[in-house]
Every structure is written in C-alpha cells, then in structure tokens.
Amino acid sequence: MLSTTKAIVSYRDGGNSSHGTVCVLTVSSSSISAGTPVVYNAADGYASIIALNSTKAIVTYSNSGNGNRGTAQILTISGTTISAGAKHVFYGGPCATESYLNAISETEVLLDFPSNTQIRMYITLNISGTTVTSGDPTVYTDNAQHSSMTIMSATKRIVA
C-alpha cells in the first residue's frame, strides 16, 4: 500500500516473456484502475515488493537473467508513473522463491530469503535515495522449505 487510494503490485508478466513488471493501482470507491506497467527486470524471476513510503518501494527478486542471483531495486513512484533504480545484487548465489520483506524504516528493510538448496538467510538492505546496499547474509537454518519473518521491534525479529 502506498496510500489509502494507491498500491503497487509486482508480477511476472506472462504476456511479456514473464518479465518482472510493476504497476500502480488506484482505488476509487469500488473500482480499481491500473497505471502503465513498467518492466524492472527483462528476465523471468520471482519477486517480493514492499512500499517504503507513498513515493518509494523496494522490489527483491531471483534474477533468472543473472544466474538467479538475489537482486534488489528501488522503485520511485510519481502519480501512476514508476521509475526503477539501479540493480543491486545482495546474494551472489542462486536464490529460490518465497522471500519476505519487512520494513524497519524508510531507509532499511529486512529480507528473509532461501538459496536454491533451501538454506534460509536474512539480510538487511539499506536505502539511500535510489541506491540499495547490503552486507553479507546470515544463515539461520539449513533445512527450511517455508518460513516467514516479522519485525517485533528495532532490535528483535521472529522467524517461524
């Protein structure tokens, strides 16, 4: 959710070679209208997205165009127009699906993601303008096919 009347959605566009695509949705009463779709990743890949504020979101995905490496991008929203920032590889190995984003603040998010061997990791992604940076991921289990992570406070997280 970007605001009470706008949301951003990320999807694999089956009509466009399954490219990673985003779109702003505007809600008015009981109708929804879609803005112009924007391709942020010209390759197939599974994505997670979270709004940081009403004009900025972050998308993370397994980039099949780059060896399924874990990749993040900032999306800047103006009305229903979206522009994608530079790609940041946060994990150099192949990633699988089912990643979860949790906003710590507008400049920091926590990402829970699996490698392609189901090793679950988390990493903090830092945002400055349209640039994403990160440190090294931390492995928290080596045999989980499904999990989720939630932020409890500024210093505590819970994983199930």
Backbone as ProteinMPNN parsed JSONL, in Angstrom:
{"seq_chain_A": "MLSTTKAIVSYRDGGNSSHGTVCVLTVSSSSISAGTPVVYNAADGYASIIALNSTKAIVTYSNSGNGNRGTAQILTISGTTISAGAKHVFYGGPCATESYLNAISETEVLLDFPSNTQIRMYITLNISGTTVTSGDPTVYTDNAQHSSMTIMSATKRIVA", "coords_chain_A": {"N_chain_A": [[0.835, -1.177, 0.0], [0.614, 2.128, -0.924], [-0.757, 4.435, -0.304], [-3.967, 5.395, 1.053], [-5.473, 5.197, -1.212], [-3.871, 4.184, -3.217], [-1.812, 1.571, -4.509], [1.009, -0.594, -5.038], [1.965, -3.116, -7.288], [3.711, -6.105, -8.025], [4.591, -8.365, -10.591], [4.965, -11.373, -12.582], [4.949, -11.024, -15.893], [3.137, -12.821, -17.926], [2.318, -12.387, -20.526], [4.42, -11.074, -21.588], [6.935, -12.453, -21.907], [7.269, -13.314, -19.267], [8.504, -11.282, -17.844], [9.742, -9.331, -15.079], [7.524, -7.115, -13.681], [5.996, -4.023, -12.729], [3.255, -2.104, -11.393], [1.151, 0.678, -10.703], [-1.747, 0.725, -8.786], [-4.858, 2.299, -8.608], [-7.378, 3.018, -6.36], [-10.76, 3.714, -6.346], [-13.607, 4.271, -4.762], [-15.416, 1.506, -5.427], [-13.948, 0.619, -7.54], [-11.013, -0.296, -9.437], [-8.19, 1.005, -10.999], [-5.531, 0.598, -13.297], [-2.22, 1.784, -13.612], [0.335, 2.558, -16.063], [2.112, -0.322, -16.93], [5.45, -1.177, -15.885], [8.494, -2.547, -16.826], [10.847, -3.867, -14.742], [12.706, -5.802, -14.655], [14.076, -7.451, -17.21], [13.844, -10.227, -17.442], [12.844, -13.499, -16.404], [11.625, -14.128, -13.109], [11.039, -14.593, -9.577], [9.378, -12.396, -7.318], [9.346, -10.075, -4.517], [7.727, -7.353, -2.945], [7.636, -4.195, -1.289], [6.208, -1.271, 0.047], [7.93, 1.685, 0.918], [7.324, 4.263, 1.52], [4.946, 6.759, 0.479], [5.936, 7.341, -2.039], [7.969, 5.649, -2.723], [9.247, 2.369, -3.205], [10.537, -0.967, -2.644], [11.779, -3.657, -4.506], [12.525, -7.076, -4.528], [14.161, -9.882, -5.964], [14.62, -13.076, -7.601], [16.838, -13.231, -10.037], [16.587, -14.438, -13.083], [17.907, -13.751, -15.362], [20.439, -13.316, -14.562], [21.785, -15.572, -13.487], [19.991, -16.346, -11.474], [20.56, -14.816, -9.252], [20.17, -13.108, -6.14], [18.517, -10.077, -6.186], [17.959, -6.546, -5.841], [15.938, -3.603, -6.196], [15.187, -0.122, -6.132], [12.086, 1.468, -6.454], [10.679, 4.318, -7.751], [7.877, 6.327, -7.322], [5.606, 8.415, -8.953], [2.647, 9.799, -8.97], [0.998, 7.753, -11.112], [3.176, 6.84, -12.377], [6.144, 4.969, -12.662], [9.571, 4.627, -11.89], [12.519, 2.733, -12.178], [15.303, 2.087, -10.093], [18.891, 1.502, -9.974], [20.114, -1.879, -10.27], [20.866, -4.008, -7.526], [22.883, -6.563, -6.49], [22.316, -8.65, -3.917], [22.868, -11.168, -3.08], [25.122, -13.472, -4.192], [24.799, -16.091, -5.021], [22.531, -18.569, -6.42], [19.086, -17.872, -5.89], [16.008, -19.014, -4.468], [12.398, -19.163, -4.535], [9.847, -17.512, -2.526], [10.529, -15.207, -0.757], [10.674, -12.758, 1.854], [9.88, -9.483, 2.736], [10.429, -6.988, 5.183], [9.807, -3.852, 6.445], [12.002, -1.909, 8.267], [12.511, 0.729, 8.545], [12.131, 3.726, 6.527], [14.52, 3.665, 5.241], [15.711, 1.24, 5.587], [15.426, -2.233, 5.243], [14.46, -5.559, 6.109], [15.245, -8.649, 4.798], [14.161, -11.882, 4.258], [15.185, -14.826, 2.833], [15.511, -17.72, 0.619], [18.213, -19.877, -0.419], [18.874, -21.709, -3.447], [19.025, -24.239, -2.45], [17.444, -24.452, -0.269], [18.497, -23.343, 2.031], [17.913, -21.024, 4.482], [18.161, -17.529, 4.771], [18.862, -14.261, 6.138], [19.023, -10.755, 5.498], [20.022, -7.361, 5.805], [18.885, -4.668, 3.987], [19.987, -1.589, 2.887], [18.877, 1.682, 2.146], [19.497, 4.502, 0.192], [18.374, 7.234, -1.225], [17.941, 6.266, -4.465], [19.534, 4.101, -4.336], [20.608, 0.88, -3.351], [22.229, -0.881, -0.777], [24.084, -3.489, 0.883], [25.152, -5.806, 3.444], [26.699, -8.908, 4.219], [24.694, -11.886, 3.896], [23.021, -13.653, 6.587], [22.925, -16.953, 7.642], [20.205, -18.724, 8.933], [18.912, -21.149, 9.13], [19.376, -24.448, 7.832], [17.622, -26.096, 6.556], [14.88, -25.495, 5.605], [11.846, -25.293, 4.036], [9.689, -23.596, 3.932], [9.033, -20.497, 5.398], [8.614, -17.628, 7.53], [9.194, -14.208, 8.416], [9.044, -11.7, 10.877], [9.19, -8.361, 12.062], [9.661, -7.496, 15.358], [10.539, -5.453, 16.988], [12.83, -2.651, 16.963], [15.177, -4.035, 17.368], [14.585, -6.727, 17.479], [13.563, -9.757, 15.907], [11.273, -12.226, 14.654], [11.117, -15.577, 13.618], [9.363, -18.049, 11.857]], "CA_chain_A": [[0.0, 0.0, 0.0], [1.326, 3.402, -0.985], [-1.634, 5.368, 0.405], [-5.294, 4.794, 1.189], [-6.079, 5.034, -2.539], [-2.91, 3.667, -4.194], [-0.984, 0.423, -4.157], [1.929, -1.018, -6.1], [1.957, -4.565, -7.42], [4.762, -6.676, -8.852], [4.148, -9.65, -11.13], [5.624, -11.932, -13.754], [4.017, -10.756, -16.99], [3.088, -13.963, -18.838], [2.145, -11.895, -21.884], [5.652, -10.392, -21.983], [8.063, -13.346, -21.585], [7.357, -13.423, -17.8], [9.384, -10.239, -17.305], [9.361, -8.707, -13.816], [6.787, -5.909, -14.031], [5.285, -3.35, -11.641], [2.172, -1.232, -11.825], [0.425, 1.354, -9.633], [-3.195, 0.54, -8.818], [-5.587, 3.376, -7.947], [-8.689, 2.565, -5.904], [-11.747, 4.775, -6.224], [-14.858, 3.63, -4.359], [-15.307, 0.054, -5.588], [-13.252, 0.299, -8.789], [-9.557, -0.253, -9.43], [-7.604, 1.272, -12.312], [-4.102, 0.307, -13.328], [-1.339, 2.687, -14.349], [1.121, 1.918, -17.115], [3.083, -1.294, -16.418], [6.864, -0.889, -16.11], [9.376, -3.708, -16.666], [12.053, -3.558, -13.971], [13.653, -6.886, -14.873], [13.769, -8.055, -18.501], [14.059, -11.666, -17.335], [11.894, -14.162, -15.526], [12.082, -14.24, -11.725], [10.037, -14.412, -8.539], [9.651, -11.126, -6.657], [8.63, -9.553, -3.349], [7.729, -5.897, -3.006], [7.079, -3.52, -0.123], [6.277, 0.187, -0.021], [8.698, 2.329, 1.98], [6.502, 5.445, 1.801], [3.974, 6.949, -0.612], [6.598, 7.571, -3.331], [9.116, 4.763, -2.895], [9.083, 0.96, -2.856], [11.694, -1.799, -2.98], [11.44, -4.97, -5.029], [13.63, -8.031, -4.49], [13.778, -10.989, -6.821], [15.567, -14.043, -8.123], [17.006, -12.727, -11.401], [16.98, -15.528, -13.984], [18.8, -13.193, -16.373], [21.759, -13.18, -13.955], [22.078, -16.767, -12.699], [19.06, -16.389, -10.331], [21.133, -14.115, -8.104], [19.262, -12.235, -5.4], [18.673, -8.71, -6.685], [17.021, -5.555, -5.292], [15.861, -2.311, -6.88], [14.265, 0.882, -5.612], [11.102, 1.961, -7.414], [10.203, 5.649, -7.396], [6.515, 6.48, -7.823], [5.073, 9.768, -9.068], [1.306, 9.561, -9.512], [0.952, 6.349, -11.519], [4.406, 6.588, -13.12], [7.168, 4.287, -11.861], [10.911, 4.502, -12.472], [13.312, 1.75, -11.444], [16.691, 2.437, -9.837], [19.92, 0.53, -10.351], [20.023, -3.207, -9.66], [21.883, -4.332, -6.521], [22.929, -7.989, -6.186], [22.56, -8.822, -2.487], [23.319, -12.543, -2.85], [25.772, -13.898, -5.411], [24.405, -17.435, -5.42], [21.148, -18.639, -6.88], [18.009, -17.781, -4.9], [14.748, -19.672, -4.803], [11.232, -18.304, -4.331], [9.385, -17.298, -1.15], [11.276, -14.251, 0.053], [9.788, -11.887, 2.622], [10.432, -8.176, 3.073], [9.858, -6.271, 6.323], [10.398, -2.525, 6.57], [12.443, -1.455, 9.583], [12.289, 2.176, 8.394], [12.115, 4.076, 5.108], [15.863, 3.503, 4.688], [16.258, -0.061, 5.955], [14.479, -3.348, 5.223], [14.98, -6.88, 6.425], [14.821, -9.615, 3.794], [14.307, -13.306, 4.556], [15.148, -15.476, 1.521], [16.168, -19.022, 0.539], [19.072, -20.213, -1.552], [18.19, -22.742, -4.215], [19.121, -25.501, -1.705], [16.555, -24.265, 0.879], [19.14, -22.699, 3.172], [17.227, -19.752, 4.697], [19.047, -16.465, 5.205], [18.303, -12.922, 6.202], [19.977, -9.703, 5.197], [19.486, -6.009, 5.892], [19.124, -3.846, 2.802], [19.992, -0.167, 3.234], [18.432, 2.502, 1.03], [19.855, 5.912, 0.175], [17.847, 7.7, -2.5], [17.544, 5.117, -5.287], [20.616, 3.133, -4.236], [20.499, -0.166, -2.334], [23.476, -1.528, -0.379], [23.868, -4.537, 1.885], [26.309, -6.556, 3.906], [26.587, -10.324, 3.895], [23.535, -12.524, 4.516], [23.233, -14.545, 7.726], [22.159, -18.197, 7.562], [19.576, -19.052, 10.214], [18.587, -22.571, 9.135], [19.842, -25.07, 6.6], [16.664, -27.062, 6.044], [13.512, -24.974, 5.724], [11.244, -25.037, 2.734], [8.749, -22.491, 4.071], [9.21, -19.759, 6.64], [8.276, -16.21, 7.457], [9.897, -13.409, 9.408], [8.367, -10.456, 11.236], [9.936, -7.48, 12.953], [8.973, -7.275, 16.63], [10.982, -4.137, 17.446], [14.014, -2.201, 16.227], [16.287, -4.953, 17.568], [14.126, -8.121, 17.581], [12.794, -10.351, 14.825], [10.815, -13.576, 14.946], [11.06, -16.42, 12.436], [8.605, -19.285, 12.047]], "C_chain_A": [[0.883, 1.245, 0.0], [0.566, 4.482, -0.224], [-2.992, 4.697, 0.53], [-5.986, 4.586, -0.156], [-5.13, 4.472, -3.596], [-2.115, 2.501, -3.62], [-0.042, 0.148, -5.322], [1.948, -2.535, -6.1], [3.096, -4.976, -8.346], [4.28, -8.033, -9.33], [5.039, -10.079, -12.289], [4.629, -11.812, -14.895], [4.079, -11.879, -18.023], [2.908, -13.552, -20.289], [3.376, -11.187, -22.419], [6.861, -11.195, -21.499], [8.309, -13.487, -20.086], [8.315, -12.421, -17.186], [8.834, -9.713, -15.984], [8.768, -7.331, -14.103], [6.116, -5.334, -12.793], [4.245, -2.404, -12.227], [1.549, -0.587, -10.589], [-1.059, 1.119, -9.857], [-3.828, 1.682, -8.033], [-6.991, 2.88, -7.623], [-9.589, 3.777, -5.729], [-13.093, 4.117, -5.974], [-14.694, 2.121, -4.511], [-14.635, -0.325, -6.905], [-11.745, 0.463, -8.625], [-9.096, 0.032, -10.848], [-6.093, 1.094, -12.218], [-3.364, 1.361, -14.132], [-0.582, 1.909, -15.408], [2.123, 0.939, -16.496], [4.514, -0.913, -16.801], [7.669, -2.163, -15.861], [10.609, -3.258, -15.896], [13.121, -4.613, -14.178], [13.266, -7.61, -16.154], [14.164, -9.524, -18.524], [13.015, -12.21, -16.377], [12.465, -14.206, -14.106], [10.962, -13.97, -10.752], [10.392, -13.193, -7.704], [8.82, -10.933, -5.393], [8.753, -8.042, -3.418], [7.122, -5.345, -1.732], [7.245, -2.009, -0.32], [7.075, 0.699, 1.166], [8.011, 3.603, 2.443], [5.589, 5.638, 0.592], [4.61, 7.146, -1.988], [7.774, 6.631, -3.594], [8.786, 3.355, -2.423], [10.388, 0.246, -3.174], [11.165, -3.146, -3.451], [12.69, -5.833, -4.967], [13.192, -9.246, -5.295], [14.961, -11.891, -7.144], [15.693, -13.741, -9.61], [17.503, -13.835, -12.328], [17.898, -15.036, -15.106], [20.219, -13.026, -15.87], [22.009, -14.356, -13.012], [21.2, -16.925, -11.466], [19.629, -15.743, -9.076], [20.085, -13.221, -7.452], [19.54, -10.783, -5.74], [17.612, -7.808, -6.079], [17.077, -4.292, -6.127], [14.878, -1.412, -6.146], [13.363, 1.316, -6.752], [10.604, 3.299, -6.913], [8.867, 5.878, -8.091], [6.13, 7.955, -7.818], [3.717, 9.645, -9.747], [1.163, 8.09, -9.825], [2.169, 5.966, -12.353], [5.449, 5.991, -12.178], [8.487, 4.327, -12.615], [11.732, 3.6, -11.56], [14.749, 2.226, -11.309], [17.626, 1.328, -10.278], [19.714, -0.79, -9.619], [21.181, -3.394, -8.679], [21.804, -5.825, -6.241], [23.278, -8.138, -4.708], [23.013, -10.228, -2.139], [23.847, -13.087, -4.164], [25.454, -15.298, -5.873], [22.972, -17.443, -5.902], [20.157, -18.63, -5.719], [16.794, -18.549, -5.397], [13.615, -18.675, -4.57], [10.982, -18.087, -2.846], [10.324, -16.424, -0.322], [10.282, -13.296, 0.707], [10.521, -10.611, 2.998], [9.693, -7.594, 4.267], [10.567, -4.933, 6.438], [10.761, -2.254, 8.021], [12.205, 0.049, 9.653], [12.223, 2.462, 6.902], [13.473, 3.87, 4.448], [16.485, 2.142, 4.991], [15.153, -1.113, 5.928], [15.208, -4.634, 5.558], [14.396, -7.855, 5.416], [15.157, -11.015, 4.268], [14.174, -14.023, 3.218], [15.855, -16.822, 1.557], [17.165, -19.079, -0.609], [18.315, -21.278, -2.348], [18.282, -24.109, -3.542], [18.319, -25.446, -0.408], [17.273, -23.851, 2.15], [18.469, -21.332, 3.307], [18.212, -18.754, 5.289], [18.257, -15.189, 5.422], [19.432, -11.926, 5.973], [19.275, -8.371, 5.379], [19.884, -5.262, 4.625], [18.988, -2.392, 3.215], [19.705, 0.658, 1.991], [18.872, 3.939, 1.228], [19.44, 6.44, -1.191], [17.326, 6.528, -3.299], [18.611, 4.033, -5.296], [20.375, 2.162, -3.089], [21.896, -0.703, -2.058], [23.146, -2.578, 0.673], [25.202, -5.107, 2.318], [26.168, -7.989, 3.442], [25.344, -10.914, 4.557], [23.956, -13.427, 5.671], [22.34, -15.766, 7.562], [21.519, -18.441, 8.916], [19.022, -20.463, 10.257], [19.017, -23.163, 7.807], [18.857, -26.081, 6.026], [15.238, -26.566, 6.255], [12.972, -24.695, 4.338], [10.28, -23.858, 2.789], [9.006, -21.803, 5.408], [8.682, -18.355, 6.445], [8.97, -15.5, 8.6], [9.124, -12.124, 9.632], [9.243, -9.67, 12.182], [9.094, -7.226, 14.198], [9.291, -5.894, 17.191], [12.221, -3.771, 16.626], [15.171, -3.191, 16.334], [15.883, -6.424, 17.626], [13.286, -8.517, 16.384], [12.347, -11.724, 15.266], [10.662, -14.318, 13.628], [10.253, -17.656, 12.778], [8.772, -20.141, 10.808]], "O_chain_A": [[1.784, 1.384, 0.827], [1.169, 5.339, 0.422], [-3.143, 3.538, 0.146], [-6.984, 3.87, -0.229], [-5.527, 4.298, -4.748], [-1.796, 2.452, -2.432], [-0.27, 0.6, -6.444], [1.948, -3.166, -5.043], [3.404, -4.289, -9.32], [3.64, -8.772, -8.581], [5.757, -9.276, -12.886], [3.571, -12.44, -14.861], [4.956, -11.893, -18.886], [3.304, -14.288, -21.192], [3.39, -10.745, -23.567], [7.707, -10.676, -20.77], [9.437, -13.752, -19.671], [8.881, -12.676, -16.123], [7.621, -9.653, -15.785], [9.429, -6.479, -14.697], [5.711, -6.083, -11.904], [4.336, -1.97, -13.375], [1.432, -1.229, -9.545], [-1.568, 1.289, -10.964], [-3.392, 1.999, -6.926], [-7.703, 2.386, -8.497], [-9.23, 4.742, -5.055], [-13.657, 3.481, -6.865], [-13.902, 1.517, -3.787], [-14.74, -1.471, -7.342], [-11.269, 1.242, -7.8], [-9.547, -0.614, -11.794], [-5.471, 1.399, -11.2], [-3.82, 1.781, -15.196], [-0.84, 0.724, -15.618], [2.904, 1.328, -15.627], [4.762, -0.396, -17.891], [7.539, -2.787, -14.808], [11.335, -2.371, -16.344], [14.299, -4.372, -13.915], [12.25, -8.304, -16.194], [14.742, -10.008, -19.497], [12.385, -11.46, -15.631], [13.68, -14.313, -13.937], [10.039, -13.211, -11.05], [11.565, -12.965, -7.407], [7.758, -11.53, -5.219], [9.758, -7.512, -3.89], [6.21, -5.941, -1.158], [8.281, -1.538, -0.79], [6.919, 0.212, 2.286], [8.102, 3.98, 3.611], [5.481, 4.736, -0.239], [3.908, 7.123, -2.998], [8.495, 6.799, -4.577], [8.139, 3.161, -1.394], [11.242, 0.779, -3.883], [10.229, -3.701, -2.874], [13.783, -5.381, -5.31], [12.013, -9.601, -5.315], [16.124, -11.522, -6.983], [14.751, -13.973, -10.368], [18.696, -14.136, -12.357], [18.592, -15.838, -15.731], [21.11, -12.644, -16.628], [22.402, -14.155, -11.863], [21.611, -17.571, -10.502], [19.229, -16.083, -7.962], [19.227, -12.652, -8.127], [20.668, -10.312, -5.6], [16.49, -8.249, -5.828], [18.115, -3.947, -6.693], [13.871, -1.874, -5.61], [13.819, 1.51, -7.879], [10.155, 3.407, -5.772], [8.735, 5.653, -9.294], [6.303, 8.653, -6.819], [3.639, 9.416, -10.954], [1.198, 7.256, -8.919], [2.197, 4.897, -12.964], [5.616, 6.447, -11.047], [8.53, 4.093, -13.823], [11.652, 3.69, -10.335], [15.348, 2.707, -12.272], [17.203, 0.341, -10.88], [19.208, -0.821, -8.497], [22.315, -3.0, -8.95], [20.764, -6.311, -5.798], [24.385, -7.8, -4.286], [23.491, -10.468, -1.031], [23.11, -13.16, -5.147], [25.796, -15.671, -6.995], [22.274, -16.434, -5.805], [20.363, -19.293, -4.703], [16.589, -18.706, -6.601], [13.858, -17.476, -4.427], [11.814, -18.44, -2.01], [10.85, -16.866, 0.699], [9.194, -13.057, 0.184], [11.639, -10.65, 3.513], [8.469, -7.694, 4.353], [11.794, -4.884, 6.52], [9.911, -2.361, 8.906], [11.76, 0.577, 10.672], [12.255, 1.533, 6.094], [13.571, 3.898, 3.222], [17.656, 1.914, 4.687], [14.084, -0.922, 6.509], [16.408, -4.775, 5.32], [13.184, -7.881, 5.205], [16.297, -11.301, 4.634], [13.167, -13.857, 2.53], [16.703, -17.055, 2.418], [16.991, -18.422, -1.635], [17.228, -21.695, -1.949], [17.667, -25.061, -4.024], [18.492, -26.301, 0.461], [16.721, -23.991, 3.241], [18.455, -20.559, 2.349], [18.991, -19.082, 6.183], [17.128, -15.052, 4.952], [20.607, -12.204, 6.213], [18.073, -8.258, 5.137], [21.053, -5.226, 4.243], [17.99, -2.005, 3.822], [20.224, 0.371, 0.913], [18.655, 4.527, 2.288], [20.076, 6.133, -2.2], [16.38, 5.86, -2.881], [18.601, 3.151, -6.154], [19.986, 2.566, -1.993], [22.663, -0.953, -2.988], [22.072, -2.559, 1.274], [26.229, -4.924, 1.665], [25.584, -8.254, 2.391], [24.972, -10.498, 5.655], [25.091, -13.902, 5.728], [21.132, -15.631, 7.365], [22.196, -18.375, 9.942], [18.685, -20.942, 11.339], [19.026, -22.48, 6.783], [19.2, -26.838, 5.118], [14.477, -27.169, 7.011], [13.571, -23.95, 3.563], [10.078, -23.187, 1.778], [9.177, -22.467, 6.431], [8.346, -17.948, 5.332], [9.295, -16.105, 9.622], [8.607, -11.528, 8.687], [9.954, -10.242, 13.008], [7.947, -6.79, 14.1], [8.435, -5.243, 17.791], [12.607, -4.497, 15.711], [16.059, -3.19, 15.482], [16.742, -7.287, 17.803], [12.435, -7.766, 15.907], [12.959, -12.329, 16.146], [10.15, -13.775, 12.649], [10.423, -18.246, 13.845], [8.22, -21.239, 10.737]]}, "name": "protein", "num_of_chains": 1, "seq": "MLSTTKAIVSYRDGGNSSHGTVCVLTVSSSSISAGTPVVYNAADGYASIIALNSTKAIVTYSNSGNGNRGTAQILTISGTTISAGAKHVFYGGPCATESYLNAISETEVLLDFPSNTQIRMYITLNISGTTVTSGDPTVYTDNAQHSSMTIMSATKRIVA"}
